Amino acid sequence: MHKMMEINYLPLKKINEAHADEIKQAVNKVLESGWYLKGKATEQFEQNYARFIGTSYCVGCGNGLDALWLIFRAYLELGLLHEGDEVLVPANTYIASILAITENHLKPVLVEPNINTLQIDDQLIEQAITNKTHAIMIVHLYGRCAMTPRIEQCCKEHHLLLIEDNAQAHGCHYHGKRTGALGSAAGHSFYPGKNLGALGDAGAVTTNNKELADAVRAIANYGSARKYVFNYKGINSRIDELQAAVLNVKLRYLDQENEQRRKVATCYYAHLNNPFVTLPTGKQSDNDERDCVFHIFPVLSAERDALQQYLKACGIGCIIHYPIPPHKQQCYSEWRNLHLPVTEAIHQQELSLPCHQLMSNEEIEYVIEMVNEFQP
């Protein structure tokens, strides 16, 4: 029996302290340059991140929601989408995915997830398509790749734009490519708690489409591609030089840190063994072992609330992602009569265990032992 331990869900201060010297040097360089927006650090990060993801273009912006919103807005401006068009989206996603659609006067069509993978159920996509469906947004939830050959086929057959919400899956792979390079465009969030986290808000759009990248860049800059000339009614959404400098440092360690997260998850899969706790399947498809970067390690339990209280009493930080599904939120009261049983079950049963690159073997063993001893 282990003695009582205190295990933080995500010790952000420690995670950033691991890179403190390099971050301080990068920040000092920005301070000394006297250039704080749209400068060298941003340009460098956009190039580095495009190379990392495997796309021709990366456009930095203010945050992950803006990244997704900008993609849809750019497609509207380019005439590839029109107000009222339908966009398929997983019903169990974080609300940002859906806000990006509705804020552009497009219509989200909620598709249930697969209870084993917690990703959009590719068996249900075909039946959700109508003559108004022009795009699908896959969300690589929890850091697991949501792409499947069936989704690829569906997009080809029905000429759908494929947009990726890659906010939780930086560095994830699918058949030799990285998520964020699989579709028409992808939105990324660098919120501090992400696998690649800034020290504040930041986001990016990646794409291979130059026209789209140019439109996104202009819309994010008040609608202007050239100073004082405004082609679009834009917004102001920029990544600042300090955040870009921090991200340039942390990007160098991302693959290595994701590998450490995988080691934690591998131990969980091998040793978590409690009849009251279900682990989503380890693999989404016949993909390589890098198809998950374990931004979140979710488990399901019908006794979720009791499990959470018990783990907290054991000193183990754990979080619910997410307690209320989008279709039950007040802001989408038009959906209040929708019944989505798989999504609702996930939101009632999901609990996230600590899973990060700084976990020691002792901490991993303690979490496993405590979860295995749980009895409601």
Contacts in CASP RR format, 6 or more apart in sequence:
PFRMAT RR
TARGET T0000
AUTHOR 0000-0000-0000
METHOD contacts of the structure
MODEL  1
MHKMMEINYLPLKKINEAHADEIKQAVNKVLESGWYLKGKATEQFEQNYA
RFIGTSYCVGCGNGLDALWLIFRAYLELGLLHEGDEVLVPANTYIASILA
ITENHLKPVLVEPNINTLQIDDQLIEQAITNKTHAIMIVHLYGRCAMTPR
IEQCCKEHHLLLIEDNAQAHGCHYHGKRTGALGSAAGHSFYPGKNLGALG
DAGAVTTNNKELADAVRAIANYGSARKYVFNYKGINSRIDELQAAVLNVK
LRYLDQENEQRRKVATCYYAHLNNPFVTLPTGKQSDNDERDCVFHIFPVL
SAERDALQQYLKACGIGCIIHYPIPPHKQQCYSEWRNLHLPVTEAIHQQE
LSLPCHQLMSNEEIEYVIEMVNEFQP
1 369 0 8 1.000
2 362 0 8 1.000
2 365 0 8 1.000
2 366 0 8 1.000
2 369 0 8 1.000
4 314 0 8 1.000
4 315 0 8 1.000
5 314 0 8 1.000
5 315 0 8 1.000
5 316 0 8 1.000
5 362 0 8 1.000
5 363 0 8 1.000
5 366 0 8 1.000
6 315 0 8 1.000
7 315 0 8 1.000
7 316 0 8 1.000
7 317 0 8 1.000
7 354 0 8 1.000
7 359 0 8 1.000
7 363 0 8 1.000
7 366 0 8 1.000
7 367 0 8 1.000
8 317 0 8 1.000
8 354 0 8 1.000
9 317 0 8 1.000
9 318 0 8 1.000
9 319 0 8 1.000
9 352 0 8 1.000
9 354 0 8 1.000
10 193 0 8 1.000
10 354 0 8 1.000
10 356 0 8 1.000
11 356 0 8 1.000
11 358 0 8 1.000
12 192 0 8 1.000
12 193 0 8 1.000
14 358 0 8 1.000
15 356 0 8 1.000
15 357 0 8 1.000
15 358 0 8 1.000
16 23 0 8 1.000
16 199 0 8 1.000
18 253 0 8 1.000
18 358 0 8 1.000
19 249 0 8 1.000
19 250 0 8 1.000
19 253 0 8 1.000
22 249 0 8 1.000
23 199 0 8 1.000
23 245 0 8 1.000
23 246 0 8 1.000
23 249 0 8 1.000
23 250 0 8 1.000
26 41 0 8 1.000
26 245 0 8 1.000
26 246 0 8 1.000
26 248 0 8 1.000
26 249 0 8 1.000
27 242 0 8 1.000
27 245 0 8 1.000
27 246 0 8 1.000
29 41 0 8 1.000
29 245 0 8 1.000
30 36 0 8 1.000
30 41 0 8 1.000
30 241 0 8 1.000
30 242 0 8 1.000
30 245 0 8 1.000
33 39 0 8 1.000
33 40 0 8 1.000
33 241 0 8 1.000
35 241 0 8 1.000
36 240 0 8 1.000
36 241 0 8 1.000
36 242 0 8 1.000
37 238 0 8 1.000
37 240 0 8 1.000
37 241 0 8 1.000
38 238 0 8 1.000
38 241 0 8 1.000
39 241 0 8 1.000
40 241 0 8 1.000
41 241 0 8 1.000
41 242 0 8 1.000
41 244 0 8 1.000
41 245 0 8 1.000
41 248 0 8 1.000
42 60 0 8 1.000
42 238 0 8 1.000
42 239 0 8 1.000
42 240 0 8 1.000
42 241 0 8 1.000
42 244 0 8 1.000
44 244 0 8 1.000
44 248 0 8 1.000
45 58 0 8 1.000
45 60 0 8 1.000
45 239 0 8 1.000
45 244 0 8 1.000
45 245 0 8 1.000
45 247 0 8 1.000
45 248 0 8 1.000
45 251 0 8 1.000
46 58 0 8 1.000
46 59 0 8 1.000
46 60 0 8 1.000
46 204 0 8 1.000
46 244 0 8 1.000
47 58 0 8 1.000
48 248 0 8 1.000
48 251 0 8 1.000
49 58 0 8 1.000
49 188 0 8 1.000
49 204 0 8 1.000
49 206 0 8 1.000
49 247 0 8 1.000
49 251 0 8 1.000
50 56 0 8 1.000
50 57 0 8 1.000
50 58 0 8 1.000
50 206 0 8 1.000
52 171 0 8 1.000
52 178 0 8 1.000
52 251 0 8 1.000
52 254 0 8 1.000
53 171 0 8 1.000
53 178 0 8 1.000
53 180 0 8 1.000
53 181 0 8 1.000
53 186 0 8 1.000
53 206 0 8 1.000
54 177 0 8 1.000
54 178 0 8 1.000
54 181 0 8 1.000
54 206 0 8 1.000
55 180 0 8 1.000
55 181 0 8 1.000
55 186 0 8 1.000
55 206 0 8 1.000
55 207 0 8 1.000
55 208 0 8 1.000
56 207 0 8 1.000
56 208 0 8 1.000
56 210 0 8 1.000
56 213 0 8 1.000
57 205 0 8 1.000
57 206 0 8 1.000
57 207 0 8 1.000
57 208 0 8 1.000
57 209 0 8 1.000
57 210 0 8 1.000
57 212 0 8 1.000
57 213 0 8 1.000
58 204 0 8 1.000
58 205 0 8 1.000
58 206 0 8 1.000
59 70 0 8 1.000
59 204 0 8 1.000
59 205 0 8 1.000
59 213 0 8 1.000
59 216 0 8 1.000
59 217 0 8 1.000
59 220 0 8 1.000
60 67 0 8 1.000
60 202 0 8 1.000
60 203 0 8 1.000
60 204 0 8 1.000
60 205 0 8 1.000
60 220 0 8 1.000
60 238 0 8 1.000
60 239 0 8 1.000
60 244 0 8 1.000
61 67 0 8 1.000
61 70 0 8 1.000
61 202 0 8 1.000
61 203 0 8 1.000
61 204 0 8 1.000
61 205 0 8 1.000
61 216 0 8 1.000
61 220 0 8 1.000
61 237 0 8 1.000
61 238 0 8 1.000
61 239 0 8 1.000
62 201 0 8 1.000
62 202 0 8 1.000
62 203 0 8 1.000
62 220 0 8 1.000
62 237 0 8 1.000
62 238 0 8 1.000
62 239 0 8 1.000
63 189 0 8 1.000
63 191 0 8 1.000
63 201 0 8 1.000
63 202 0 8 1.000
63 203 0 8 1.000
63 237 0 8 1.000
64 96 0 8 1.000
64 167 0 8 1.000
64 187 0 8 1.000
64 188 0 8 1.000
64 189 0 8 1.000
64 190 0 8 1.000
64 191 0 8 1.000
64 203 0 8 1.000
64 204 0 8 1.000
65 96 0 8 1.000
65 99 0 8 1.000
65 100 0 8 1.000
65 189 0 8 1.000
66 203 0 8 1.000
66 220 0 8 1.000
66 235 0 8 1.000
66 237 0 8 1.000
67 187 0 8 1.000
67 188 0 8 1.000
67 189 0 8 1.000
67 203 0 8 1.000
67 204 0 8 1.000
67 205 0 8 1.000
68 96 0 8 1.000
68 97 0 8 1.000
68 100 0 8 1.000
68 137 0 8 1.000
68 163 0 8 1.000
68 165 0 8 1.000
68 187 0 8 1.000
69 99 0 8 1.000
69 100 0 8 1.000
69 103 0 8 1.000
69 104 0 8 1.000
70 205 0 8 1.000
70 216 0 8 1.000
70 219 0 8 1.000
70 220 0 8 1.000
70 237 0 8 1.000
71 100 0 8 1.000
71 163 0 8 1.000
71 185 0 8 1.000
71 186 0 8 1.000
71 187 0 8 1.000
71 205 0 8 1.000
71 207 0 8 1.000
71 212 0 8 1.000
71 216 0 8 1.000
72 81 0 8 1.000
72 87 0 8 1.000
72 100 0 8 1.000
72 101 0 8 1.000
72 104 0 8 1.000
72 106 0 8 1.000
72 163 0 8 1.000
73 104 0 8 1.000
73 219 0 8 1.000
74 212 0 8 1.000
74 215 0 8 1.000
74 216 0 8 1.000
74 219 0 8 1.000
75 81 0 8 1.000
75 135 0 8 1.000
75 161 0 8 1.000
75 212 0 8 1.000
76 82 0 8 1.000
76 83 0 8 1.000
76 104 0 8 1.000
76 106 0 8 1.000
77 215 0 8 1.000
77 219 0 8 1.000
77 232 0 8 1.000
78 211 0 8 1.000
78 212 0 8 1.000
78 215 0 8 1.000
80 134 0 8 1.000
80 161 0 8 1.000
81 104 0 8 1.000
81 106 0 8 1.000
81 134 0 8 1.000
81 135 0 8 1.000
81 161 0 8 1.000
82 134 0 8 1.000
83 104 0 8 1.000
83 105 0 8 1.000
83 106 0 8 1.000
84 105 0 8 1.000
84 106 0 8 1.000
84 107 0 8 1.000
84 132 0 8 1.000
85 106 0 8 1.000
85 107 0 8 1.000
85 132 0 8 1.000
85 133 0 8 1.000
85 134 0 8 1.000
85 135 0 8 1.000
86 106 0 8 1.000
86 107 0 8 1.000
86 108 0 8 1.000
86 109 0 8 1.000
86 130 0 8 1.000
86 132 0 8 1.000
86 133 0 8 1.000
86 134 0 8 1.000
86 135 0 8 1.000
87 101 0 8 1.000
87 106 0 8 1.000
87 107 0 8 1.000
87 108 0 8 1.000
87 109 0 8 1.000
87 133 0 8 1.000
87 134 0 8 1.000
87 135 0 8 1.000
87 136 0 8 1.000
87 137 0 8 1.000
87 163 0 8 1.000
88 109 0 8 1.000
88 111 0 8 1.000
88 120 0 8 1.000
88 125 0 8 1.000
88 128 0 8 1.000
88 129 0 8 1.000
88 133 0 8 1.000
88 135 0 8 1.000
88 136 0 8 1.000
88 137 0 8 1.000
88 160 0 8 1.000
89 97 0 8 1.000
89 98 0 8 1.000
89 101 0 8 1.000
89 108 0 8 1.000
89 109 0 8 1.000
89 110 0 8 1.000
89 111 0 8 1.000
89 120 0 8 1.000
89 136 0 8 1.000
89 137 0 8 1.000
89 139 0 8 1.000
90 97 0 8 1.000
90 110 0 8 1.000
90 111 0 8 1.000
90 112 0 8 1.000
90 113 0 8 1.000
90 119 0 8 1.000
90 120 0 8 1.000
90 138 0 8 1.000
90 139 0 8 1.000
90 141 0 8 1.000
90 146 0 8 1.000
91 110 0 8 1.000
91 111 0 8 1.000
91 112 0 8 1.000
91 113 0 8 1.000
91 325 0 8 1.000
91 326 0 8 1.000
91 327 0 8 1.000
91 340 0 8 1.000
91 342 0 8 1.000
91 343 0 8 1.000
92 112 0 8 1.000
92 113 0 8 1.000
92 118 0 8 1.000
92 141 0 8 1.000
92 325 0 8 1.000
92 342 0 8 1.000
92 343 0 8 1.000
92 346 0 8 1.000
92 347 0 8 1.000
93 139 0 8 1.000
93 141 0 8 1.000
93 165 0 8 1.000
93 326 0 8 1.000
94 139 0 8 1.000
94 141 0 8 1.000
94 167 0 8 1.000
94 321 0 8 1.000
94 322 0 8 1.000
95 326 0 8 1.000
95 329 0 8 1.000
95 331 0 8 1.000
96 165 0 8 1.000
96 167 0 8 1.000
96 189 0 8 1.000
97 137 0 8 1.000
97 139 0 8 1.000
97 165 0 8 1.000
98 108 0 8 1.000
98 326 0 8 1.000
98 332 0 8 1.000
100 137 0 8 1.000
101 107 0 8 1.000
101 108 0 8 1.000
101 137 0 8 1.000
102 108 0 8 1.000
102 332 0 8 1.000
106 135 0 8 1.000
107 132 0 8 1.000
109 128 0 8 1.000
109 133 0 8 1.000
110 326 0 8 1.000
110 327 0 8 1.000
110 335 0 8 1.000
110 338 0 8 1.000
110 340 0 8 1.000
110 343 0 8 1.000
111 120 0 8 1.000
111 121 0 8 1.000
111 124 0 8 1.000
111 125 0 8 1.000
111 128 0 8 1.000
112 121 0 8 1.000
112 124 0 8 1.000
112 340 0 8 1.000
112 341 0 8 1.000
112 342 0 8 1.000
112 343 0 8 1.000
113 119 0 8 1.000
113 120 0 8 1.000
113 121 0 8 1.000
113 141 0 8 1.000
113 342 0 8 1.000
113 343 0 8 1.000
113 346 0 8 1.000
114 120 0 8 1.000
114 121 0 8 1.000
114 122 0 8 1.000
114 123 0 8 1.000
114 342 0 8 1.000
115 342 0 8 1.000
115 345 0 8 1.000
115 346 0 8 1.000
116 280 0 8 1.000
116 281 0 8 1.000
117 144 0 8 1.000
117 280 0 8 1.000
117 281 0 8 1.000
117 284 0 8 1.000
118 141 0 8 1.000
118 142 0 8 1.000
118 144 0 8 1.000
118 280 0 8 1.000
118 298 0 8 1.000
118 346 0 8 1.000
118 350 0 8 1.000
119 138 0 8 1.000
119 139 0 8 1.000
119 140 0 8 1.000
119 141 0 8 1.000
119 144 0 8 1.000
119 145 0 8 1.000
119 146 0 8 1.000
119 284 0 8 1.000
120 138 0 8 1.000
120 139 0 8 1.000
120 146 0 8 1.000
120 151 0 8 1.000
121 342 0 8 1.000
122 148 0 8 1.000
122 150 0 8 1.000
122 151 0 8 1.000
122 154 0 8 1.000
123 150 0 8 1.000
125 136 0 8 1.000
125 150 0 8 1.000
125 151 0 8 1.000
125 154 0 8 1.000
126 154 0 8 1.000
129 154 0 8 1.000
129 158 0 8 1.000
129 160 0 8 1.000
133 158 0 8 1.000
133 160 0 8 1.000
134 160 0 8 1.000
134 161 0 8 1.000
135 160 0 8 1.000
135 161 0 8 1.000
135 162 0 8 1.000
135 163 0 8 1.000
136 151 0 8 1.000
136 154 0 8 1.000
136 155 0 8 1.000
136 160 0 8 1.000
136 161 0 8 1.000
136 162 0 8 1.000
136 163 0 8 1.000
137 163 0 8 1.000
137 164 0 8 1.000
137 165 0 8 1.000
138 146 0 8 1.000
138 147 0 8 1.000
138 151 0 8 1.000
138 162 0 8 1.000
138 163 0 8 1.000
138 164 0 8 1.000
138 165 0 8 1.000
139 146 0 8 1.000
139 164 0 8 1.000
139 165 0 8 1.000
139 167 0 8 1.000
139 168 0 8 1.000
140 146 0 8 1.000
140 147 0 8 1.000
140 164 0 8 1.000
140 165 0 8 1.000
140 166 0 8 1.000
140 168 0 8 1.000
140 169 0 8 1.000
140 172 0 8 1.000
140 179 0 8 1.000
141 168 0 8 1.000
141 296 0 8 1.000
142 168 0 8 1.000
142 292 0 8 1.000
142 294 0 8 1.000
142 295 0 8 1.000
142 296 0 8 1.000
142 297 0 8 1.000
142 298 0 8 1.000
142 321 0 8 1.000
142 352 0 8 1.000
143 168 0 8 1.000
143 169 0 8 1.000
143 172 0 8 1.000
143 195 0 8 1.000
143 292 0 8 1.000
143 293 0 8 1.000
143 294 0 8 1.000
143 295 0 8 1.000
143 296 0 8 1.000
144 169 0 8 1.000
144 172 0 8 1.000
144 280 0 8 1.000
144 284 0 8 1.000
144 291 0 8 1.000
144 292 0 8 1.000
145 169 0 8 1.000
145 172 0 8 1.000
145 173 0 8 1.000
145 174 0 8 1.000
145 179 0 8 1.000
145 284 0 8 1.000
145 285 0 8 1.000
145 287 0 8 1.000
145 291 0 8 1.000
145 292 0 8 1.000
146 284 0 8 1.000
147 164 0 8 1.000
147 174 0 8 1.000
147 179 0 8 1.000
147 182 0 8 1.000
148 284 0 8 1.000
148 285 0 8 1.000
149 285 0 8 1.000
151 162 0 8 1.000
154 160 0 8 1.000
155 161 0 8 1.000
155 162 0 8 1.000
155 183 0 8 1.000
161 184 0 8 1.000
161 185 0 8 1.000
162 182 0 8 1.000
162 183 0 8 1.000
162 184 0 8 1.000
163 183 0 8 1.000
163 184 0 8 1.000
163 185 0 8 1.000
163 186 0 8 1.000
163 187 0 8 1.000
164 179 0 8 1.000
164 180 0 8 1.000
164 182 0 8 1.000
164 183 0 8 1.000
164 185 0 8 1.000
164 186 0 8 1.000
164 187 0 8 1.000
165 186 0 8 1.000
165 187 0 8 1.000
166 172 0 8 1.000
166 179 0 8 1.000
166 180 0 8 1.000
166 186 0 8 1.000
166 187 0 8 1.000
166 188 0 8 1.000
166 206 0 8 1.000
167 187 0 8 1.000
167 188 0 8 1.000
167 189 0 8 1.000
167 191 0 8 1.000
167 194 0 8 1.000
168 189 0 8 1.000
168 194 0 8 1.000
168 195 0 8 1.000
168 295 0 8 1.000
168 296 0 8 1.000
169 179 0 8 1.000
169 180 0 8 1.000
169 195 0 8 1.000
169 293 0 8 1.000
169 295 0 8 1.000
170 188 0 8 1.000
170 194 0 8 1.000
170 195 0 8 1.000
170 196 0 8 1.000
170 254 0 8 1.000
170 258 0 8 1.000
170 293 0 8 1.000
171 178 0 8 1.000
171 179 0 8 1.000
171 195 0 8 1.000
171 196 0 8 1.000
171 254 0 8 1.000
171 255 0 8 1.000
171 258 0 8 1.000
171 290 0 8 1.000
171 293 0 8 1.000
172 178 0 8 1.000
172 179 0 8 1.000
172 258 0 8 1.000
172 290 0 8 1.000
172 291 0 8 1.000
172 292 0 8 1.000
172 293 0 8 1.000
173 179 0 8 1.000
173 287 0 8 1.000
173 288 0 8 1.000
173 290 0 8 1.000
173 291 0 8 1.000
174 182 0 8 1.000
174 287 0 8 1.000
174 291 0 8 1.000
175 287 0 8 1.000
175 288 0 8 1.000
176 288 0 8 1.000
179 186 0 8 1.000
180 186 0 8 1.000
180 187 0 8 1.000
180 188 0 8 1.000
180 206 0 8 1.000
181 206 0 8 1.000
181 208 0 8 1.000
184 207 0 8 1.000
184 209 0 8 1.000
184 212 0 8 1.000
185 205 0 8 1.000
185 206 0 8 1.000
185 207 0 8 1.000
185 209 0 8 1.000
185 212 0 8 1.000
185 216 0 8 1.000
186 205 0 8 1.000
186 206 0 8 1.000
186 207 0 8 1.000
187 203 0 8 1.000
187 204 0 8 1.000
187 205 0 8 1.000
187 206 0 8 1.000
188 203 0 8 1.000
188 204 0 8 1.000
188 205 0 8 1.000
188 206 0 8 1.000
189 202 0 8 1.000
189 203 0 8 1.000
190 196 0 8 1.000
190 197 0 8 1.000
190 198 0 8 1.000
190 200 0 8 1.000
190 201 0 8 1.000
190 202 0 8 1.000
190 203 0 8 1.000
190 204 0 8 1.000
190 239 0 8 1.000
190 243 0 8 1.000
190 247 0 8 1.000
191 197 0 8 1.000
191 198 0 8 1.000
191 200 0 8 1.000
191 201 0 8 1.000
191 202 0 8 1.000
192 198 0 8 1.000
192 199 0 8 1.000
192 200 0 8 1.000
194 295 0 8 1.000
195 254 0 8 1.000
195 257 0 8 1.000
195 258 0 8 1.000
195 261 0 8 1.000
195 293 0 8 1.000
195 295 0 8 1.000
196 247 0 8 1.000
196 250 0 8 1.000
196 251 0 8 1.000
196 254 0 8 1.000
197 246 0 8 1.000
197 247 0 8 1.000
197 250 0 8 1.000
198 243 0 8 1.000
198 246 0 8 1.000
198 247 0 8 1.000
199 242 0 8 1.000
199 243 0 8 1.000
199 246 0 8 1.000
200 243 0 8 1.000
201 243 0 8 1.000
202 239 0 8 1.000
202 240 0 8 1.000
202 243 0 8 1.000
202 244 0 8 1.000
202 247 0 8 1.000
203 239 0 8 1.000
204 239 0 8 1.000
205 213 0 8 1.000
205 216 0 8 1.000
207 213 0 8 1.000
207 216 0 8 1.000
214 225 0 8 1.000
215 232 0 8 1.000
217 225 0 8 1.000
218 224 0 8 1.000
218 225 0 8 1.000
218 231 0 8 1.000
218 232 0 8 1.000
218 234 0 8 1.000
219 232 0 8 1.000
219 234 0 8 1.000
219 235 0 8 1.000
220 234 0 8 1.000
220 235 0 8 1.000
220 236 0 8 1.000
220 237 0 8 1.000
220 238 0 8 1.000
221 234 0 8 1.000
221 236 0 8 1.000
221 238 0 8 1.000
222 230 0 8 1.000
222 234 0 8 1.000
222 235 0 8 1.000
222 236 0 8 1.000
223 230 0 8 1.000
223 231 0 8 1.000
223 232 0 8 1.000
223 233 0 8 1.000
223 234 0 8 1.000
223 235 0 8 1.000
224 230 0 8 1.000
224 231 0 8 1.000
224 234 0 8 1.000
225 231 0 8 1.000
239 247 0 8 1.000
257 357 0 8 1.000
258 290 0 8 1.000
258 293 0 8 1.000
258 294 0 8 1.000
258 357 0 8 1.000
260 356 0 8 1.000
260 357 0 8 1.000
260 358 0 8 1.000
260 359 0 8 1.000
261 293 0 8 1.000
261 294 0 8 1.000
261 295 0 8 1.000
261 355 0 8 1.000
261 356 0 8 1.000
261 357 0 8 1.000
262 289 0 8 1.000
262 290 0 8 1.000
262 292 0 8 1.000
262 293 0 8 1.000
262 294 0 8 1.000
264 294 0 8 1.000
264 297 0 8 1.000
264 355 0 8 1.000
264 356 0 8 1.000
264 359 0 8 1.000
264 364 0 8 1.000
265 292 0 8 1.000
265 294 0 8 1.000
265 297 0 8 1.000
265 355 0 8 1.000
267 364 0 8 1.000
267 365 0 8 1.000
267 368 0 8 1.000
268 279 0 8 1.000
268 297 0 8 1.000
268 353 0 8 1.000
268 355 0 8 1.000
268 364 0 8 1.000
268 367 0 8 1.000
268 368 0 8 1.000
269 279 0 8 1.000
269 282 0 8 1.000
271 368 0 8 1.000
271 372 0 8 1.000
272 279 0 8 1.000
272 299 0 8 1.000
272 368 0 8 1.000
272 371 0 8 1.000
272 372 0 8 1.000
273 372 0 8 1.000
274 371 0 8 1.000
274 372 0 8 1.000
274 374 0 8 1.000
276 301 0 8 1.000
276 302 0 8 1.000
276 303 0 8 1.000
276 307 0 8 1.000
276 374 0 8 1.000
276 375 0 8 1.000
276 376 0 8 1.000
277 299 0 8 1.000
277 300 0 8 1.000
277 301 0 8 1.000
277 307 0 8 1.000
277 371 0 8 1.000
277 374 0 8 1.000
278 299 0 8 1.000
278 300 0 8 1.000
278 301 0 8 1.000
278 349 0 8 1.000
279 299 0 8 1.000
279 300 0 8 1.000
280 298 0 8 1.000
280 299 0 8 1.000
280 300 0 8 1.000
282 292 0 8 1.000
283 291 0 8 1.000
284 291 0 8 1.000
284 292 0 8 1.000
285 291 0 8 1.000
294 355 0 8 1.000
296 321 0 8 1.000
296 352 0 8 1.000
296 355 0 8 1.000
297 352 0 8 1.000
297 353 0 8 1.000
297 354 0 8 1.000
297 355 0 8 1.000
298 321 0 8 1.000
298 350 0 8 1.000
298 351 0 8 1.000
298 352 0 8 1.000
299 350 0 8 1.000
299 351 0 8 1.000
299 352 0 8 1.000
299 353 0 8 1.000
299 371 0 8 1.000
300 345 0 8 1.000
300 346 0 8 1.000
300 349 0 8 1.000
300 350 0 8 1.000
300 351 0 8 1.000
301 307 0 8 1.000
301 349 0 8 1.000
301 351 0 8 1.000
302 349 0 8 1.000
303 374 0 8 1.000
303 376 0 8 1.000
304 320 0 8 1.000
304 348 0 8 1.000
304 349 0 8 1.000
304 350 0 8 1.000
304 351 0 8 1.000
306 376 0 8 1.000
307 351 0 8 1.000
307 371 0 8 1.000
307 374 0 8 1.000
307 376 0 8 1.000
308 318 0 8 1.000
308 320 0 8 1.000
308 351 0 8 1.000
310 370 0 8 1.000
310 374 0 8 1.000
311 317 0 8 1.000
311 318 0 8 1.000
311 351 0 8 1.000
311 353 0 8 1.000
311 370 0 8 1.000
311 371 0 8 1.000
311 374 0 8 1.000
312 318 0 8 1.000
314 370 0 8 1.000
316 353 0 8 1.000
316 354 0 8 1.000
316 366 0 8 1.000
316 367 0 8 1.000
316 370 0 8 1.000
317 354 0 8 1.000
318 351 0 8 1.000
318 352 0 8 1.000
318 353 0 8 1.000
318 354 0 8 1.000
319 351 0 8 1.000
319 352 0 8 1.000
320 350 0 8 1.000
320 351 0 8 1.000
320 352 0 8 1.000
321 350 0 8 1.000
321 352 0 8 1.000
322 347 0 8 1.000
322 350 0 8 1.000
323 347 0 8 1.000
324 347 0 8 1.000
325 340 0 8 1.000
325 343 0 8 1.000
325 344 0 8 1.000
325 346 0 8 1.000
325 347 0 8 1.000
326 332 0 8 1.000
326 335 0 8 1.000
327 335 0 8 1.000
327 336 0 8 1.000
327 338 0 8 1.000
327 340 0 8 1.000
327 343 0 8 1.000
328 335 0 8 1.000
328 336 0 8 1.000
328 344 0 8 1.000
328 347 0 8 1.000
353 367 0 8 1.000
353 371 0 8 1.000
354 363 0 8 1.000
354 367 0 8 1.000
END
